[in-house]
């Protein structure tokens, strides 16, 4: 029986909109508490404070360490690119991807500057990435020691399950709509398919990043952000779930779609190849004709069993067990 440990995790993503980092934080804490009930796992964030005062306002410099001391936390896990500036206990930082550096914007400037400083000063005791592809990127870009970075994959939540019903055929993209999601190639692919007489519409579901210009075509329908409970049915009944991103750190919607038994067509980037394995149909993110071809193939040959076999390799239980080993190693 391992000795109980006390770990605090950054709960800031829980105060924001539903997305990959929020889902990661939520599912990891749930799995850790379920698998290791003798431990203590708490979420801490200045977003949980009604009216921060004094040093609490300098959260990452002072306030967080005070909160960790009050909780008696032996370790802090920064679930979203950040750990305390002053290291008073071991810390683990999750680096989901390097998009803030590959595609710098005003919105990710703070992550870019803060995380770069923390990594330059070697503040985190360990870095966690969701894929080996991102692990190698971090090692290369930040000259990070190989023995202080570990790749532990994510998983789909259990409520993602097959929920099939009679519906009109459609292709589905589910996720944030922004530049690196590369939706323009889907617009071109839909145009090619419609010209060939295959008039299966493309449904786009999710939030639109401010300033992003949505692709327009008579075969494209924008559904907007969907309630969590509606997602399994939406994924299950698609002819194919599409992910044409030019860059990803993991691609959680791929596993969620697969766990619903959906066929997935994804761009052949490193993270997608690692996560989807042989279960997916792959296309170049820069080749609309290839996308149109693979979307037709998805209609003609559903890959339900391949999807279900691939996603069975991932579980939050396994993720929690691997993460707990990291925590124990850091605490000593």
N, C-alpha and C positions, 0 to 999 in steps of 0.2 A: 504494500500500500504506500504510494508516494506521499511525502509530507505535504500537507496543505499549503498553498501559496495564495498571496493576495495581489491581484493585478488590476490596475486601472487602465481603461482604454479610452481613447479620445471619442467622446460622444457627439462632437460637433456635427458630423454628417447627419445625425439623427434629427437635427433641427432644420435641415434643408429639404429640398424636394426629393422625391423618390428617384433614385438613380443607382448606378453601379456601386459607388462608394458607400452610400447609405445602406444598400442591401448587404454588402460585404460586412459592414460593421454590425448590423442587426443580426444576421445569420451566424456570424462568428461568436458573438456573445451568447446567443441562445444555445449553440452547440457546445460551447465550453461549459456553460452552467449545467447542461444536461449530462455531459460525459464526466464532469468532475465536480459533483455537488459538494464535495468537501472543501473545495477552493472557494475564494471570493473573487468575483469579476464584477467590477463596477464601471459605469460610464461617467466621465467627468467632462465638463465643458463650461466655459464662461457663458454660453448660450442658455444654460440652465439657471443662471443667477438672475433674479428679478431686477436688481439695481446694483451692479458692481461698484464698489467704492474703494478708494485708496489704492493699495498695491494690486488689488484684484483686477483693476483696469489694465495693468501691464501683465496680461495673462501668461504669455509664454515666457516672460522673464521672471515674474515673481508669483503671480496668482496661482498658476497651476501647481507649482511646487508646494505652496501652502495647502492647496486642496489635497494633494497626494499625501502629505504628512498627516492631515486630519483623517484620511481614509486608512492610514497605515499601509499604504501600497508599497510593495517590495519592487515593483517594476511598472513602467509605463509603456503602453503600446500606442504609438501614434498611427492611427488607422488612415490618415490622410496627409501624408508627406511632412509631418511635423512632430517634433519632440521638444521638451523644454530646452531653452538656450543654455541654462546652467544645469549641469549633470550632477544630481544629488542621489540618483539611484539608477540602476540599469534601465536602458530603454531600447525598444524595438521600433523601427520606422517602416511602415509599408509604403513602398514606391510603386504605384499602380502602373505607371508608364512614363515615358519621357516626352509626352505631348507638350507640356509647358515650355520645353526647350526646343523641340522640333518645330512647333508652330506657336511662337510667342504672341500673346495678345495682352490687352490691357487687363482682361479678367484674370489671367493666370500669372500676372507679373509678381504678385506677392508670393505665390508658391515658388516661382522661379528664383527670386532673390533669397527668400528665407531658407529654402531647402538646399540651395547651392552653398550657402554659408555653413549650415549645419553639417553638410557632408564634407566640406573643405576642412572643417575643424574636427572631423571624425567624432562628432558628438554621439550619434546612435551607436550602441554596442553591437547591434545587428540590424541588417536591412532585410525585409521580406519583400519579395516580388511574387506576382501570381503565375509567372511563366519563366522557363529557362531563357526564353528570348529576351525578356526584359532584364533578367539577371545579368546576361552578357552585356547588354547595353549600358547598365549602370557601372559595371566593372570597367568597361572601356572608357566611358565618358568621364567618370569621376575618379578613375584610377583606384577604385575601391578594393580592399583586400578580399580575395576570394573566400577566405575562411570566415568572413563576417557578413556574408549575404547568402540567403537561402530562398529557393523557389518552392512555394507551397501553393498548389492550385486552389481555386474556389469551387463552388458547386451550385446546383440549382436548388431552390427551396422546395420543400416537399409538396407544396400546394400546386406546383406545376406538374400536371398529370394529363393524360389524354382525355379530351372532352369533345368527342366528335358529334356533329349533327349535320343535317341537310342544309346546305347553303350554296349560294352561287360561288363559282370558283374565283379565287383571287390570290395574288401574290401579296406578301406582307413584309414591310420593313417596320421594325419596332425599336425605338430608341430616340435619343436626342438627335435633332437635325442641325448639323453644323458642317463646316467645310470638310473636315477630315472623314466624315461619314460618307462623302463621295456619292451623294444621291443623284448627281448629274448623269453618271453612267447608267443608272437605272432608268432615267428619263429617256436616254438614247435607246436603251434596250427595249423598252416598252414601245417606242416609236417604230423600231424595226419589226417587232412582233405584230403590231397592229397592221403594218403595211403588208405583212405576210398572211394576214387574215386571222391571226390568233389574238382575239380581243379579250383576253383575261386582264382585268384591271389590276393596278398596283395600289394597295392601301398603305398609307403612311400613318403610323400611330406614334405619338410621343410629343414632347415639347420642342418648340423651335427656339434655337439660340438667338438672342437679340442681334439684329443686323444680318441674319442669314436670309438669303433670297430663296424661297421654296421653288423647286422645279415645277413647271406647269405643262400639262398635257391633258387631253380629253380622257386619257386612260388612267389618270392618277387621281386618287381620292384621298383627301386629308381628313383623318378621323380625330385629330387632336389627342390630348393626353387621356389615357384610359384608366379606369379604376382597376385596382390590383385584382379584384375578383373576376374581371372580364378577360384577363390576359390568357389563361389556359385555353379557353374556348377559341379565342382569336387566333392563337398559335396553332392549335390542333387542327383547325379546319382550313388552313392555308394550303394552296398547292405547293408552295415553298416559302420558307422564311429566308429573307435575303439580308446579307451583311456585306456591302461593298466597300467597307472602310479602306482607306489607304494606310491606316495605322491603328493598332489596338494594343493594349497591354494584356488582355485576356479575351474578352468577348463573351461576357456572361449571358447575354440574350441567346447565344448559340446553344448553350447547354439547356437553358430554359425551354427553347423550342424543341430540342431533341427529347427532353424529358416528357414533352407532350406528344411525342411520336411524329413530329413534323420533319419533313425533308428540308435540309438547309443548303442554300447556295451561298458561298462565301468567297471573299477575295483571297487570293493565294499568298497572303502575308504570313510572316513567321508565326505570330501568336495564333492565328486561325489554324494553320497547319498543325501546330502543337496540340491545340485543344480539340479540334474536330476530327483529327485522324483521318481514317479512310471512309468515315461515314458521310462526309459532306461532298458536295459537288463544288469544284473550285473554278474560279475564273479570274483573269487578270483585272485588277481594279481600273485599268486604263483601256480595256477592250470591250466595247459595248456589244459587238457581234458575238463575242465569246459568252457574254452574259445572256444574251438572247438564246443562244444555243443551249446553255445549261438550264435555263428556265424552262425551255421546251422539254428537255430531258427529265426535269423534275415532274412535269405533268404526266409524262408517259410512264415513268417508273418510280413510284413512291418508295422511299427508303426507310420506312418506319422501323423495321427490325434492326437495321444498321444504326439508326439514331439511338434507339433504346439500349443497344449493346454498348455503344460508345459512352453514353452519359452514365451508365452504370459504373464506370471506372472512377467516378467522382462522387464524393459525399462530404457533407459538412462534418460528419462524425470523424472522418479521416483527417480533414483539414484541422479540426480542433485538436485531435491527438498529436498531429505534427507540430502545431503551434505551441501546444503545452510543453512539448519537449524543448522547444527553443526557449520558452520562458524559464523552465527549470535550469537549463544550461546557463542562462544569463544570471539568474539569482544565485546559483551555486549551492 
